Amino acid sequence: MRVLLNPNSVCMNTGSKENTMHKEFPSRAAVLSNIPDECFKKDTAKSLMYAAVSTAMTVGCGLIAAATLPLQAAWWPAWLAYAAVNGTIATGCWVIAHECGHNAFSDNRFIQDAVGYALHSALLVPYFSWQRSHAVHHSRTNHLTEGETHVPYVKGELKGDLNLKAKKNLGEGPFAILQLVTHLVFGWPAYLLTGATGGSARGVTNHFLPNINTGALELFPGSWKKKVYYSDIGVFAFVGVLAAWVAQCGWAPFVALYLGPYLFVNFWLVLYTWLQHTDVDVQHLAADEWSYIKGAFLTIDRPYGPVFDFLHHRIGSTHVAHHVECAIPHYKAVEATEALKTKYPEYYLYDPTPIWAAMMRVASKCVAVEKRGEGKGAMWTFTDGTA
């Protein structure tokens, strides 16, 4: 198992890890052949059971709050706690819908898409749009220009230099707070509406309007444009349901029971994706260095603990296996992860840092990447502007 280097250093990729990243990697087919065949088998009944459990817990928590918590301003601390708890629970529904989008839920495509479409629309996620953009994310993981989501800024380019200047002017603590707010509060809607943190190859994109695409590569080519509009129908229909609720009952129930948890769901999904692909000792790859399997093994598994692993279907602790093959169901991911750890200990990446400490390290240290070295030894790694 390849553990991150000294977390207090900044991108000092030297020694065995540098050699590991520039030795010849196995092919994707070779890696998949070392995962047990059982891991690739989908059980529709089991998948539906997990979807039902997450949905029931989410709805049940909301019903308990509606029945027990007064809708009064004096009760806002209790409603904030409810938002955090039920948003955390509802993230399990988000993960199930994500699994549907990866064809990891069922061999029955109608059931799979129906479940994913319903759950994601209820969370205001355009199902097919995100299915496509997330597939691009998997197909170009940690690619410096063609990656999709959490592609870092580059030192020497406008956004990278602005980020480095902001940290220098604000100081590390305030800069980290700014990073956390922009990512965890505004990051998800900014990504859906503008393609924020996507690679430069696609420029500005929009998950609701597929013709908005300012880069050289299309995010939604061909028939995907029609699927984007199908996704819009689901989201706008649920917005209509929410609007009718507000018209009938006022803003308070909507804000307390839905909007609060919704914001925490967004918090979790951005946090997971951010920490899965970013840390001080994780490099990003230029086109001539990148390959699918390198990107997959630059994914980081982290210790979220038994409660979050249960609620979120191990999305953060088995994510390397998920990037090696995204169609592996989450209930087979532990077995697949153990196989990868055993067969490829020099490639499998794990960071034992507690999640909140890792979050602060990433927010404060991962400011922009810069090129280190030349030729085949070159790497794009993070700098925080102090070295």
SULQUI-V539579 format. One record per backbone hydrogen bond with DSSP energy under -0.5 kcal/mol. NH is the residue of the N-H (numbers start at 1). CO is the residue of the C=O. Records with the same first field share a line. If there is no record, write none. Layout:
NH = CO  CO
This chain:
2 = 348
3 = 1
4 = 350
9 = 6
11 = 9
13 = 11
14 = 12
17 = 14
19 = 15
20 = 16
21 = 17
22 = 18  19
23 = 19  20
31 = 27
32 = 28
33 = 29
34 = 30  31
35 = 32
39 = 36
40 = 37
41 = 38
44 = 42
47 = 43
48 = 44
49 = 45
50 = 46
51 = 47
52 = 48
53 = 49
54 = 50
55 = 51
56 = 52
57 = 53
58 = 54
59 = 55
60 = 56
61 = 57
62 = 58
63 = 59
64 = 60
65 = 61
66 = 62
67 = 63
68 = 64
69 = 65
70 = 68
72 = 70
75 = 72
76 = 73
78 = 75
79 = 75
80 = 76
81 = 77
82 = 78
83 = 79
84 = 80
85 = 81
86 = 82
87 = 83
88 = 84
89 = 85
90 = 86
91 = 87
92 = 89
93 = 90
94 = 90
95 = 91
96 = 92
97 = 93
98 = 94
99 = 95
100 = 96
101 = 97
102 = 98
103 = 100
104 = 99
109 = 107
112 = 108
113 = 109
114 = 110
115 = 111
116 = 112
117 = 113
118 = 114
119 = 115
120 = 116
121 = 117
122 = 118
123 = 119  120
124 = 121
125 = 120
126 = 124
127 = 125
130 = 126
131 = 127
132 = 128
133 = 129
134 = 130
135 = 131
136 = 132
137 = 133
138 = 134
139 = 135
140 = 136
141 = 138
143 = 140
144 = 285
147 = 143
151 = 197
152 = 150
155 = 369
156 = 157
157 = 154
160 = 154
161 = 157
162 = 158
163 = 159
164 = 160
165 = 161
166 = 162
167 = 163
168 = 164
169 = 165
170 = 166
171 = 167
175 = 171
176 = 172
177 = 173
178 = 174
179 = 175
180 = 176
181 = 177
182 = 178
183 = 179
184 = 180
185 = 181
186 = 181
187 = 183
190 = 186
191 = 187
192 = 188
193 = 189
194 = 190
195 = 190  191
196 = 190
198 = 195
199 = 147
201 = 145
202 = 199
203 = 199
205 = 194
206 = 212
207 = 192
210 = 208
212 = 209
213 = 211
214 = 204
215 = 202
216 = 201
217 = 201
224 = 221
225 = 222
227 = 223
228 = 224
229 = 225
230 = 226
231 = 227
232 = 228
233 = 229
234 = 230
235 = 231
236 = 232
237 = 233
238 = 234
239 = 235
240 = 236
241 = 237
242 = 238
243 = 239
244 = 240
245 = 241
246 = 242
247 = 243
248 = 244
249 = 245
250 = 246
254 = 250
255 = 251
256 = 252
257 = 253
258 = 254
259 = 254
260 = 255
262 = 258
263 = 259
264 = 260
265 = 261
266 = 262
267 = 263
268 = 264
269 = 265
270 = 266
271 = 267
272 = 268
273 = 269
274 = 270
275 = 271
276 = 272
277 = 273  274
278 = 274
282 = 279
283 = 281
284 = 380
285 = 142
289 = 286
290 = 286
295 = 291
296 = 292
297 = 293
298 = 294  295
299 = 296
300 = 276
301 = 349
302 = 316
303 = 351
304 = 302
308 = 304
309 = 305
310 = 306
311 = 307
312 = 308
313 = 310
314 = 309
315 = 312
318 = 314
322 = 318
323 = 319
324 = 320
325 = 321
328 = 325
329 = 39
332 = 329
333 = 330
336 = 332
337 = 333
338 = 334
339 = 335
340 = 336
341 = 337
342 = 338
343 = 339
344 = 340
347 = 344
348 = 344
350 = 2
351 = 301
352 = 350
358 = 354
359 = 355
360 = 356
361 = 357
362 = 358
363 = 359
364 = 360
365 = 361
366 = 362
367 = 365  383
368 = 383
369 = 153
370 = 381
372 = 379
377 = 374
378 = 375
379 = 372
380 = 284
381 = 370  379
383 = 368
